[in-house]
Amino acid sequence: QLAKHLGATVATTANTRSEELVRSLGADIVVDYTKEDFSKVLSGYDLVLDSLGGANLEKSLTVLKPGGLAISVVGPPDAGFAKQLGAPSVLGLIMNTLSR
């Protein structure tokens, strides 16, 4: 609701039963996660809020435009995640330390 209030185009995932609810809360685009993979449908976003982590966070990164920001409310990624991204090894060490 805050993002919508600030003028953002809001996309979210939900199941069919929740689509009307999330639209009433301000979602412009609703991807039914039981039928579609959001990472195949969405692209070019400035910001992603991830509430699941793991593989979902990895997929979330693919919908960002260059310079976009992903925020995970699950916790910091670990060294394995940094390695999958091809991040410098020092970043993996930092992530590993933060995830403890």
N, C-alpha and C positions, 0 to 999 in steps of 0.2 A: 504494500500500500504506500509506503514511503517513497519507493522508487517511482511509482506511478505519479504520486503527488509532485515529485520533482521533475516530471516530464519525460521519464524514460519509457521506452517500449519494453514491456515486460513479457518474457516467455517463461513458462514453467512446465513441469511434468506433473501429471495426475492420471488417475484412472478415470474411466468413463463416468462413474458415479460422482466424482468430485469436480468434473469440468465446470458445471454451472457455478459451484461455490467459488472456485479460484477465479473465474471470470468476474464474478461479483466483487471480488477483492481487488480487481485491477489488472488481471492477466490479459494481455492482448493476444498471445499465442499460447495454446495449450497442446502439448504433445502427450498423447495417451501412451504411457510407458508400457502398457500391456500389448500394444499393437505396433509401436514404432520405436526406433532407437533415436533419441533426441540428437545424438551426435551426427546422425545422417541427415537431419532435418534443419537444424539450426546452425548459423554461422555469423561471424562478424559482430559479436557482442563485446562490449567494453568491460563487463563484469559478470562473473559467475559466482553464485553462492552455492557451495556444495555441502550437503548434509549427510552424505553417505560415506565419503572417502574411498580409498582403494581404487578399484577399476573405474568407478563412477567419476572420481576426481580426474583420472587420466583422460577419460572421454570428455569431461568438462573443459579441459584445456584446449581441445580441438575446436570448440565453438567460439573461442576468443579471437578477436582481431589482433593484429600485431600490437604489442604494448598493452594488451588487455590484462585484467587482474582476476585471479581466481582466489576466492576466500573459502576456506574449509572450516566449518564449525566442529569438525570431528577431532581435529588435532593436527599437529604438524606432520608432514610427510617424513618418511625415514630415508636412510641412505640408499636402500634398494630403489626407491622411487626416483631419487636423484640420478642414480645410475641409468635407469630406464630412459630418463629424459636426456641423457648424455651430458649432464651438468658436470662442471669441474669437480674433481675428487674432494677438494676442500669443502665444497657445498654439501657433499654427502656426509662428511664428518660433522659438519654443523647440524644438519638435519638429524643425524643419528643422536647427537648430544641432546638436541631439543626434544626428541621423542621419548626420552627416558623419564 
